Amino acid sequence: MQVMKKKSLKKHKETLLSIIETETMLHSISDVDILLEQILTESRKVVQADAGSIYIAEDNQLFIHYAQNDTLQKNLPKGEKLPFVFFNFPINESTIAGYVASTKKAINEPDVYNIDPEKPYKFGKGSDETTKYRTVSILTIPLLAVSGRVLGVLQVLNAKDKKGNIRAFSTEDETYLNRFATNAGVALERAYLTRSMIMRMNKMAELRDPLETGMHVNRVANYSVEIYDRWAFLHNIPEDERNQYRDKLKIAALLHDVGKIAVSDAILKKNGKLSEEEYAQMQTHTWLGAKLFNPIETEIDKLSQDIALRHHENWNGSGYPGHICIETGKVLKTNPTTGKAQGLIGEEIPLGGRIVALADVYDALSSKRSYKEPWKEEDILALIKKERGLKFDPALVDAFFDVHSHILAIKARFVDVE
């Protein structure tokens, strides 16, 4: 009996230490979406959950942001992600997640197919029927701001014992997850503040350039993370390094066109084709944007500068701004054929710039503009294939096609408002 008690205390201590270490890691993440994914991943580890999902509360709706499922993941080729569809539903007491968001109370159900009919909420079996998965136990916790405002809902499914059998979530699991969710809520609120500041900067650019919408930068940033994630997997980048870069990339990609705030309205809002002189002025948004991140004080500053400066460079050296001085725009190396600045070639272009170059072109072609209709998807894909090794890094093009279904899901999530 004494031995069992000691083992229990040891496990309790180890779990708490693990939670504390994880909380420290969460507070180092700057981007909201990367943080949400990490909260879900780490919370499942805390309570040995096979699956889970995380929702964000907005406009009296819950929006699913991430779903994970180890059982279904095992059926996929290594490195491939589960297909995912973004959806939302009202915050009310008819669903489990809605009830938790409405009441700010946790729900712990040992078998969701046998919920007491007197309870106001029901379990929707649609996802199980589609995936042939059987949800049994479920633990759902509110994610709260310091003020008590509901930020979202964390839901974990099917706790596993040491033999891999599904078990109910224990009261101890509930205690651990409540502790974890409290600190996750603080980290999430801080990340929202960072996101808000970035989107305010982008709003300034949007006021100058009608094309530079919040939806556009969100699409480009999310495309960029998906492309990088696949590229990093194929290049055997360690998971910790991958996660750190994803976080920085997401923030930096949101700011790729911030330099447009320094370009003339007459150029930004012109409906017709730009003259050669006007196009040269438009190109200055790259180095003018890069200047905003001086002096470089953080890794995010450095990546943001690289992306702002280099997202119009081409793999074959035909892009811009090329070899110039960031402070003055002065040409440092001239292309003898064109007489203009020599563009960076191949891996001279920073990785972040190469990624966002591809994501930005894909989004520009996909989007309706005052001067054009959106291209058909098959035409866009044909052009990207054609430009593999010319305009775009061939390895990134391959990664793009590997995650194309996820790219389409992101496009469906961030739709321009007419």
C-alpha positions as CSV (number, residue, x, y, z in Angstrom):
1,M,0.0,0.0,0.0
2,Q,2.8,2.4,1.0
3,V,4.7,1.5,-2.3
4,M,1.6,2.3,-4.4
5,K,1.1,5.6,-2.6
6,K,4.8,6.6,-3.3
7,K,4.3,5.6,-7.0
8,S,1.2,7.8,-7.1
9,L,2.9,10.7,-5.5
10,K,5.9,10.3,-7.9
11,K,3.6,10.3,-10.9
12,H,1.7,13.3,-9.6
13,K,5.0,15.2,-9.2
14,E,6.2,14.2,-12.6
15,T,3.0,15.3,-14.3
16,L,3.0,18.7,-12.5
17,L,6.6,19.3,-13.5
18,S,5.8,18.4,-17.1
19,I,2.8,20.8,-17.1
20,I,5.1,23.6,-15.7
21,E,7.7,23.0,-18.4
22,T,5.0,23.0,-21.1
23,E,3.5,26.2,-19.8
24,T,6.9,27.9,-20.1
25,M,7.1,26.7,-23.7
26,L,3.6,28.0,-24.5
27,H,4.5,31.5,-23.3
28,S,7.4,31.6,-25.8
29,I,5.0,31.2,-28.8
30,S,3.9,34.4,-30.4
31,D,1.3,33.3,-33.0
32,V,-2.2,32.5,-32.1
33,D,-2.7,29.6,-34.5
34,I,0.6,27.9,-33.7
35,L,-0.2,28.4,-30.0
36,L,-3.6,26.8,-30.4
37,E,-2.1,23.8,-32.1
38,Q,0.5,23.4,-29.4
39,I,-2.1,23.8,-26.6
40,L,-4.0,20.9,-28.1
41,T,-1.0,18.7,-28.6
42,E,0.4,19.2,-25.1
43,S,-3.0,18.9,-23.3
44,R,-3.5,15.5,-24.9
45,K,-0.1,14.4,-23.6
46,V,-1.0,15.5,-20.1
47,V,-4.1,13.2,-19.9
48,Q,-3.0,10.5,-22.4
49,A,-5.9,11.4,-24.8
50,D,-6.1,9.7,-28.2
51,A,-7.7,12.7,-29.9
52,G,-9.0,16.2,-29.4
53,S,-10.0,19.5,-30.8
54,I,-9.7,23.2,-29.9
55,Y,-12.3,25.9,-30.6
56,I,-12.1,29.7,-30.6
57,A,-15.0,31.8,-29.4
58,E,-16.0,34.7,-31.6
59,D,-19.3,36.5,-32.3
60,N,-21.2,34.1,-30.1
61,Q,-19.9,31.2,-32.2
62,L,-17.3,28.5,-31.7
63,F,-14.9,28.0,-34.6
64,I,-12.9,24.8,-34.7
65,H,-9.2,25.6,-35.4
66,Y,-7.4,22.3,-34.9
67,A,-8.3,18.6,-34.6
68,Q,-5.9,15.8,-33.8
69,N,-6.5,12.0,-33.7
70,D,-3.7,9.5,-33.2
71,T,-5.7,6.5,-34.3
72,L,-6.7,8.0,-37.6
73,Q,-3.3,9.5,-38.1
74,K,-1.7,6.0,-38.0
75,N,-3.6,5.1,-41.2
76,L,-1.9,7.9,-43.1
77,P,1.6,7.8,-44.7
78,K,4.3,9.3,-42.5
79,G,4.4,13.1,-42.6
80,E,0.9,13.4,-44.1
81,K,-1.7,15.4,-42.1
82,L,-5.3,14.5,-41.5
83,P,-7.8,16.2,-43.9
84,F,-9.4,19.1,-42.1
85,V,-12.5,21.2,-42.6
86,F,-13.1,24.4,-40.7
87,F,-16.6,24.8,-39.3
88,N,-18.5,26.8,-36.6
89,F,-21.6,26.5,-34.5
90,P,-23.6,28.7,-32.1
91,I,-22.5,29.0,-28.4
92,N,-25.5,27.5,-26.6
93,E,-26.1,24.5,-24.3
94,S,-27.2,22.0,-26.9
95,T,-23.7,20.8,-27.7
96,I,-20.9,19.8,-25.3
97,A,-18.4,22.5,-26.4
98,G,-21.2,25.1,-26.6
99,Y,-22.4,24.2,-23.0
100,V,-18.8,24.6,-21.7
101,A,-18.5,28.0,-23.4
102,S,-21.9,29.1,-22.1
103,T,-21.5,28.0,-18.5
104,K,-17.6,28.2,-18.2
105,K,-17.9,24.7,-16.5
106,A,-16.0,21.6,-17.5
107,I,-17.7,18.5,-18.8
108,N,-16.4,15.0,-18.1
109,E,-18.4,12.3,-19.8
110,P,-17.2,8.6,-19.6
111,D,-19.3,7.6,-22.6
112,V,-20.7,10.2,-25.0
113,Y,-23.1,7.6,-26.6
114,N,-24.8,7.2,-23.2
115,I,-25.2,10.7,-21.9
116,D,-28.0,11.2,-19.3
117,P,-31.0,12.3,-21.4
118,E,-31.9,14.8,-18.7
119,K,-28.8,16.8,-19.5
120,P,-29.2,19.7,-22.0
121,Y,-26.4,18.8,-24.3
122,K,-25.9,16.0,-26.8
123,F,-23.0,14.5,-28.6
124,G,-23.0,14.9,-32.3
125,K,-22.1,11.6,-33.9
126,G,-21.6,13.0,-37.4
127,S,-17.8,13.1,-37.2
128,D,-17.6,9.5,-35.9
129,E,-19.9,8.3,-38.7
130,T,-17.8,10.0,-41.3
131,T,-14.4,8.8,-40.0
132,K,-15.5,5.4,-38.6
133,Y,-14.0,6.5,-35.3
134,R,-15.7,5.7,-32.0
135,T,-15.6,8.5,-29.4
136,V,-16.1,7.2,-25.9
137,S,-14.8,9.4,-23.1
138,I,-14.6,13.1,-23.4
139,L,-13.2,15.9,-21.2
140,T,-14.0,19.5,-22.2
141,I,-12.6,22.6,-20.5
142,P,-13.1,26.3,-21.1
143,L,-10.2,28.5,-22.1
144,L,-10.6,31.8,-20.2
145,A,-8.9,35.2,-20.2
146,V,-7.7,36.6,-16.9
147,S,-10.9,38.7,-16.9
148,G,-13.0,35.5,-17.2
149,R,-14.0,36.1,-20.8
150,V,-14.3,32.9,-22.8
151,L,-11.5,32.7,-25.4
152,G,-12.3,29.2,-26.5
153,V,-12.8,25.5,-25.6
154,L,-10.4,22.7,-25.3
155,Q,-11.8,19.2,-25.8
156,V,-9.9,15.9,-25.5
157,L,-11.2,12.4,-26.4
158,N,-10.6,8.8,-25.4
159,A,-8.1,8.7,-22.5
160,K,-5.9,5.6,-22.8
161,D,-4.5,3.4,-20.1
162,K,-1.0,1.9,-20.2
163,K,-2.2,-1.0,-22.3
164,G,-3.8,1.3,-24.9
165,N,-7.4,0.6,-23.8
166,I,-9.9,3.5,-23.7
167,R,-10.7,4.6,-20.2
168,A,-12.8,7.4,-18.6
169,F,-11.0,10.6,-17.7
170,S,-10.4,10.7,-14.0
171,T,-10.9,13.5,-11.6
172,E,-7.1,13.8,-11.5
173,D,-7.1,14.3,-15.3
174,E,-9.7,17.0,-14.9
175,T,-7.6,18.8,-12.2
176,Y,-4.5,18.6,-14.4
177,L,-6.3,19.9,-17.5
178,N,-7.9,22.7,-15.6
179,R,-4.5,23.8,-14.3
180,F,-3.1,23.5,-17.8
181,A,-6.0,25.4,-19.4
182,T,-5.7,28.3,-16.9
183,N,-2.2,29.0,-18.0
184,A,-2.9,28.3,-21.6
185,G,-5.6,31.0,-21.5
186,V,-3.1,33.5,-20.3
187,A,-0.7,32.6,-23.1
188,L,-3.5,32.8,-25.6
189,E,-4.6,36.2,-24.5
190,R,-1.0,37.5,-24.9
191,A,-0.8,36.0,-28.4
192,Y,-4.1,37.7,-29.3
193,L,-2.5,41.0,-28.2
194,T,0.5,40.3,-30.6
195,R,-1.9,39.4,-33.4
196,S,-4.0,42.5,-32.8
197,M,-0.9,44.7,-33.1
198,I,0.2,43.0,-36.3
199,M,-3.3,43.3,-37.9
200,R,-3.4,47.0,-37.0
201,M,-0.1,47.5,-38.9
202,N,-1.7,45.6,-41.8
203,K,-4.8,47.7,-41.6
204,M,-2.7,50.8,-42.3
205,A,-1.4,49.1,-45.4
206,E,-5.0,48.1,-46.4
207,L,-6.2,51.7,-46.1
208,R,-3.5,52.5,-48.6
209,D,-3.8,49.5,-50.9
210,P,-7.3,48.0,-51.2
211,L,-5.8,44.6,-52.3
212,E,-3.9,44.3,-49.0
213,T,-6.8,42.8,-47.0
214,G,-6.7,41.0,-43.7
215,M,-8.0,37.9,-45.5
216,H,-5.1,38.1,-48.0
217,V,-2.4,38.3,-45.4
218,N,-4.0,35.5,-43.3
219,R,-4.2,33.3,-46.3
220,V,-0.6,33.9,-47.3
221,A,0.7,33.4,-43.8
222,N,-1.3,30.1,-43.4
223,Y,-0.2,28.8,-46.8
224,S,3.4,29.6,-45.9
225,V,3.2,27.6,-42.7
226,E,1.7,24.6,-44.5
227,I,4.3,24.7,-47.2
228,Y,7.2,25.1,-44.7
229,D,5.8,22.2,-42.5
230,R,5.9,19.8,-45.4
231,W,9.3,21.0,-46.7
232,A,10.7,20.7,-43.1
233,F,9.4,17.2,-42.8
234,L,10.9,16.1,-46.1
235,H,14.3,17.7,-45.1
236,N,14.3,16.0,-41.7
237,I,14.2,19.2,-39.7
238,P,14.0,18.3,-35.9
239,E,10.5,18.9,-34.5
240,D,11.6,21.5,-32.0
241,E,13.4,23.6,-34.6
242,R,10.4,23.2,-37.0
243,N,7.9,24.4,-34.3
244,Q,10.1,27.5,-33.5
245,Y,10.4,28.4,-37.2
246,R,6.7,27.9,-37.9
247,D,5.9,30.4,-35.1
248,K,8.2,33.1,-36.4
249,L,7.2,32.4,-40.0
250,K,3.5,32.9,-39.3
251,I,4.1,36.3,-37.7
252,A,6.6,37.5,-40.3
253,A,4.5,36.3,-43.3
254,L,1.6,38.4,-42.0
255,L,3.8,41.5,-42.4
256,H,5.2,40.7,-45.9
257,D,3.7,43.8,-47.6
258,V,3.8,46.2,-44.7
259,G,6.1,48.4,-46.8
260,K,3.2,49.4,-49.0
261,I,2.3,52.1,-46.4
262,A,5.2,54.1,-47.8
263,V,4.1,53.8,-51.5
264,S,2.0,56.6,-53.1
265,D,-1.8,56.2,-53.2
266,A,-1.8,57.1,-56.9
267,I,0.2,53.9,-57.6
268,L,-1.4,51.6,-55.1
269,K,-5.0,52.5,-56.1
270,K,-4.4,52.7,-59.9
271,N,-6.8,50.4,-61.8
272,G,-4.9,50.2,-65.0
273,K,-1.4,48.8,-65.8
274,L,1.5,50.6,-64.1
275,S,4.0,52.4,-66.2
276,E,7.6,51.4,-66.0
277,E,8.4,54.3,-63.6
278,E,5.3,53.5,-61.5
279,Y,6.3,49.8,-61.3
280,A,9.8,50.8,-60.1
281,Q,8.1,52.9,-57.4
282,M,5.9,49.9,-56.4
283,Q,9.0,47.7,-56.0
284,T,10.3,50.0,-53.3
285,H,7.8,48.5,-50.9
286,T,10.2,45.6,-50.4
287,W,13.1,47.5,-49.0
288,L,11.0,50.2,-47.4
289,G,9.2,47.5,-45.5
290,A,12.5,45.8,-44.5
291,K,13.7,49.1,-43.0
292,L,10.8,49.1,-40.5
293,F,12.4,46.1,-38.7
294,N,15.7,47.9,-38.0
295,P,17.4,47.7,-35.6
296,I,17.1,43.9,-35.5
297,E,16.4,42.9,-31.9
298,T,14.7,39.5,-32.2
299,E,14.6,36.5,-34.5
300,I,11.1,37.6,-35.6
301,D,12.5,41.0,-36.6
302,K,15.2,39.3,-38.7
303,L,12.7,36.9,-40.4
304,S,10.2,39.7,-40.9
305,Q,12.9,41.8,-42.6
306,D,14.0,38.9,-44.8
307,I,10.4,38.2,-46.0
308,A,9.5,41.9,-46.5
309,L,12.7,42.4,-48.6
310,R,12.8,39.1,-50.5
311,H,9.3,37.8,-51.2
312,H,9.5,39.1,-54.8
313,E,12.9,37.4,-55.6
314,N,12.8,34.6,-58.1
315,W,14.8,31.3,-57.9
316,N,16.5,32.1,-61.3
317,G,17.6,35.6,-60.3
318,S,15.0,37.5,-62.3
319,G,13.2,39.0,-59.3
320,Y,13.5,42.1,-57.2
321,P,14.8,44.1,-55.3
322,G,18.1,42.1,-55.6
323,H,21.4,43.3,-54.3
324,I,20.6,46.7,-52.8
325,C,21.2,48.7,-49.7
326,I,18.2,48.4,-47.4
327,E,18.7,51.9,-46.0
328,T,18.9,53.8,-49.3
329,G,17.7,51.4,-52.0
330,K,21.0,52.0,-53.8
331,V,22.1,49.2,-56.2
332,L,25.1,47.2,-54.9
333,K,25.4,44.7,-57.8
334,T,24.2,45.3,-61.3
335,N,22.9,42.7,-63.8
336,P,25.0,43.4,-67.0
337,T,22.1,42.4,-69.3
338,T,19.3,44.5,-67.7
339,G,21.4,47.3,-66.1
340,K,19.2,46.9,-63.0
341,A,20.0,45.4,-59.6
342,Q,21.0,41.7,-59.9
343,G,18.4,39.6,-58.3
344,L,19.3,37.0,-55.7
345,I,19.6,33.5,-57.1
346,G,18.6,30.1,-55.6
347,E,19.5,29.7,-51.9
348,E,20.9,33.2,-51.8
349,I,17.2,34.0,-51.2
350,P,16.4,33.4,-47.5
351,L,14.0,30.4,-47.0
352,G,11.2,32.7,-45.7
353,G,11.3,34.8,-48.8
354,R,11.2,31.8,-51.1
355,I,8.2,30.4,-49.2
356,V,6.2,33.6,-49.1
357,A,7.0,34.2,-52.8
358,L,5.1,31.0,-53.7
359,A,2.3,31.6,-51.3
360,D,1.8,35.2,-52.4
361,V,1.6,34.4,-56.1
362,Y,-0.8,31.5,-55.5
363,D,-3.1,33.9,-53.5
364,A,-2.8,36.7,-56.0
365,L,-3.8,34.4,-58.9
366,S,-6.6,32.9,-56.8
367,S,-8.2,36.2,-55.9
368,K,-10.5,38.5,-57.7
369,R,-9.2,42.0,-58.4
370,S,-10.7,45.1,-59.9
371,Y,-8.7,44.4,-63.1
372,K,-9.1,40.6,-63.2
373,E,-11.2,37.6,-62.3
374,P,-9.7,34.8,-60.2
375,W,-7.8,32.2,-62.2
376,K,-9.2,28.6,-62.3
377,E,-7.4,26.3,-59.9
378,E,-6.1,24.0,-62.6
379,D,-4.6,27.0,-64.4
380,I,-2.8,28.2,-61.3
381,L,-1.4,24.8,-60.6
382,A,-0.2,24.5,-64.2
383,L,1.6,27.8,-63.9
384,I,3.3,26.9,-60.6
385,K,4.5,23.6,-62.2
386,K,5.8,25.6,-65.2
387,E,7.7,28.0,-62.9
388,R,9.2,25.2,-60.8
389,G,13.0,25.9,-60.8
390,L,12.5,29.2,-62.6
391,K,10.4,31.6,-60.4
392,F,10.0,29.2,-57.5
393,D,12.2,26.9,-55.4
394,P,11.6,23.4,-56.8
395,A,11.6,21.8,-53.4
396,L,9.0,24.2,-52.1
397,V,6.8,23.6,-55.2
398,D,6.9,19.9,-54.4
399,A,5.9,20.6,-50.8
400,F,3.1,22.9,-52.0
401,F,1.6,20.1,-54.1
402,D,1.9,17.6,-51.3
403,V,-0.3,19.9,-49.0
404,H,-2.6,21.2,-51.8
405,S,-5.7,19.9,-50.0
406,H,-4.8,21.9,-46.9
407,I,-4.1,25.0,-49.0
408,L,-7.7,24.7,-50.4
409,A,-9.1,24.4,-46.8
410,I,-7.3,27.6,-45.8
411,K,-8.6,29.4,-48.9
412,A,-12.1,28.3,-47.9
413,R,-11.6,29.6,-44.4
414,F,-10.4,33.1,-45.2
415,V,-12.8,34.3,-47.9
416,D,-12.7,37.9,-49.1
417,V,-15.7,40.0,-48.2
418,E,-17.2,41.7,-51.3
